[in-house]
Amino acid sequence: MRMIGQDSLKTRSTLEVDGKTYHYFSLPKAAASIGDIDRLPYSLKVLLENVLRFEDGRSYTVNDAKAIAEWVQAGHSEKEVPFKPARILLQDFTGVPAVVDLAAMRDALLSLGGDPRKVNPLVPVDLVIDHSVMVDHSGTKQALQENVDIEFERNGERYEFLRWGQSAFDNFRVVPPGTGICHQVNLEYLAQVVWTATDAGDTFAYPDSCYGTDSHTTMVNGLGVLGWGVGGIEAEAAMLGQPIAMLIPDVIGFKLIGKVKEGVTATDLVLTVTQMLRKKGVVGKFVEFFGPGLADLALADRATIANMAPEYGATCGFFPVDDTTLNYLRLSGRDEHRMKLVEAYAKAQGLWRAADAVDPVFSDTLELDLATVEPSLAGPKRPQDRVALSNAAVAFGKDLAAGTMGVPGDKAELRVPVAGVNYDLGHGDVVIAAITSCTNTSNPYVLVAAGLVARKAVAKGLTAKPWVKTSLAPGSQVVTEYLNKSGLSKDLDALGFQTVGYGCTTCIGNSGPLSDPITEAVEDNKLVVASVLSGNRNFEGRVHANVRANYLASPPLVVAYALAGSIKMDLTTQPLGTGTDGEAVFLKDIWPTQKEVSDTVASVVSREMFQERYGDVFKGPPQWQAIKVDADSDTYRWNSGSTYVQNPPYFEGMTAELTPIGDVKGARILALLADSITTDHISPAGNIRKASPAGEYLVEHQVRQNDFNSYGARRGNHEVMMRGTFANIRIKNEMLPGVEGGMSKHEPSGEVAPIYDVAMRYKREGTPLIVLGGKEYGTGSSRDWAAKGTFLLGVKAVIAESFERIHRSNLVGMGVLPLMFKAGEDRKSLGLTGDEILDIEGVEALAPRMTLTLVIHRPDGTETRTEVLCRVDTADEVEYYKNGGILHYVLRGMAKAA
């Protein structure tokens, strides 16, 4: 990709670092022409630099630069600017379909008469395989090896495809299984803070920035790298050199003051921040942290806060570059020259945060005194639902007694025997305790704290309760290194927290099976059992199908709840158990001091550790190296018998010329959904049930149920994924009161069937479909299949009260209209029940954020007309929609260039 625009503002400059010359586009020089930018938020300065670097008078203009500079005047803008990230980060669940799409595009371009080799990433792309390992085995020394063996057996077809992609595409690297979680690998190794590239013999320096196909890409913002999650569709377009237009965001300043008190962890802090920002309302906005509290906030703690941006709803949570950044780069083994470049470049560009600097202008601010943060959990269903540790048991009891957990109030104290063992099980018992997820496994302070809790517990003779499935999934091999060096691995092992794999595991639903007797007790008695995990997501049906109450907590609290065995216990007042000396053991007896934690971290985490573990990061284990690949083929040789990887039908019948767009006529309602429908409800995730359209498909293709694997692992096969769209076991279609699960009703027959089957019947009848939703439609992970599956089911539009940023964009990218009810109206006020026929008028003249007309034809012959807001937000998105999607737009451009 060309680095040099036409530089109309004459900002090109040079920087000398250790005798090496770097070219860059100077923000201070630009200020002379576009206005003072000293108090522009640091995150927006990164957007401004991007415009200066690519400014060409067409896609990037001087007016774009002026629009960013003018933002300071009001802390707000209605203007849009383009953005191209320095690089792309993929994980394998979302990365495999992205690479599948690139492979399909090569086939499509060949059929249009173009050169398939043009379909090639133009920016560096790293895919980290971290989502495939499952906790099939736990609590033993052999668990890690057994899980790895199963992982390669299950995913051989996917891994073979990725090995082909690694050889077929330029600028594409794969970090093999068993290395770590993509966001932790990004933080510890891939991110450079200042990126460099060569153009026409000159080396250019510019801010490291990143798009990722996982929403927690925001984690790297803790390092001063601007990055956020996008759909796989947007990521693919960015790979192919397309700028993504975005409205210049509001930036919310979050001021931190004071210091955390004894006994409080970074997890407690981030759950507090998440609750505050979700209440504030920051969807679609940047959050930037400032204030004197930053001085005592370790880089790992910053990364923990930045990681949770999707949970508090922001596009990103940004921490500017400062001395803490440099110290972490040094600790994590980055090159000394790179560290000097980072400091010199950041200071030259006004991107360096100095302690005495004047605060930037923000759209709005809020403040947190770190001393007020208290030990917390979040749950039982959403990450923003923080509850103080001291109140967790009471809150769960109230929910249970009120019947909101699906249990009659008079059954709240039910306990039942478990077959074949000497214990019983009741509501609130913790059946999964998992140290998991990039959010916390990247933070040595909370992991060492977990190890110290385990050490003190073991010393007092405590053990985990036998009904708790315990697991530890480090985010990188460095974690294992320092836990081993400190001896804490032995203490964690003694409580059942043996390492089960290097990946996301329980946090993404790869928690593996519970024992058969526990499963039977839960299912037969409708028990509301709990999980406690150090993750970032606890939406319904995500962690495990049989676990209704899920709580996010710090790693040391995960260990504590494994000892306690029940969420109904108040860990602040009740003993965890009885020690070998016969005395009651309380949480305060085994909780480490901050000094114990920090002293241990300082003594065991070293620069050499990172350098050794990342020294040969792309080599992979023997199983990876043994995979054979056809390295000579420019196009992929699809295997029609594969149930993991198939050529998707997106480009079937595509022509080089556009077909005019038209209104939606005679549409039926496929689903009528409530507020807070997440992409976990929409996108296929977790285990595949045999009694489901996807399960039936696999059985028809001679796949045994034990080999079904997960939806995530099968994202490269559209036949599986479209059958699982809207199939979440907890989703409720209001067309069918009292029914839980992905069901719908065909009209006018009235027949009830799985959503997939109903959608395919409508497709055979030539009937377009519409989905109706409430507020915050599409919150949750950045999942392209939530949009792809919606498109493949034949849905032409989604009408909701509000949308989550990524999902709205993904819908447009797949050629599906996102529409919003006008203020004061919703599906209920309009009296929609699911048996109506809908028209959408005005689409032919589509323009950004225009008003369209929704026509409701009711069964009694009456008609209602109302306005809806079209959430195709930018001019580029209009073009994407007219082309049938963003990939079609790119392909047509390539075909014309040929």
ABEGO torsion letter per residue (X at the ends): XBABBAGAAGABBBBBBGGBBBBBBBAAAAAAAAEBAAABBAAAAAAAAAAAAABAGBABBAAAAAAAAAAAAAGBBABBBBBBBABBBBBAAAAAAAAAAAAAAAAAAAAAGBBAAABBBABBBBBBBAAABBBABBGBAAAAAAAAAAAAAAAAAAAAAAAAAAAABBGBBBBBBGAEBAAAAAAAAABAGBBBBBBGGBBBBBBBBBBBABAAAAAAAAAGBBBBBBBAAAAAAAAAGBBBBBBBBBBBBBBBBEBBBBGBBAAAAAAAAAAAAAAAGABGBBBBBBEAAAAABBAAAAAAAAAAAAAAGBABBBBBBBAAAAAAAAAAGBBAAAAAAAAAAAAAAGABBBAABBBBBBABBBBBBAAABBBBBBOAABAABBBBAAAAAAAAAAAAAAGAAGBBAAAAABBBBBBGBABBBBBGBBABBBBBEAAAAABAAAAAAAAAAAAAAAAAGBBBBAABBBBBBBABAAAAAAAAAAGAAAAAAAAGBBBAEBBAEAAAGAAEBBBAAAAAAAAAAGBBBBBBBABABABBGAABAABABBBBBBAAAAAAAAAAGBAABBAAABBAEBBAAGBBBBAAAABBBAAAAAAAAAAABBAAAAAAAAABAAAEBAAAAABBBBAABABBBBBAABAABBBBAAABGBBABBBBBBBBBGBBBABBBBBGBBAAAABBBEBBBABBAAAAAAAAAGBBAAAAEBAAAAAABAAAAAAABGABAABBBAABBGBBEBBBBBOAAGBBBBAAAAAAAAAAAGBBBBBBBBBGBGBEBBBAAAAAAAAAAGBABBBBABBBAAAAAAAAAAGBBBBBBBBGBBAAAAGBAGABBBBBBGAAABBBGBBBBBBBBBAAGBBBBBBBBBABABAAAAAAAAAGEAAAAAAAAAAAAX
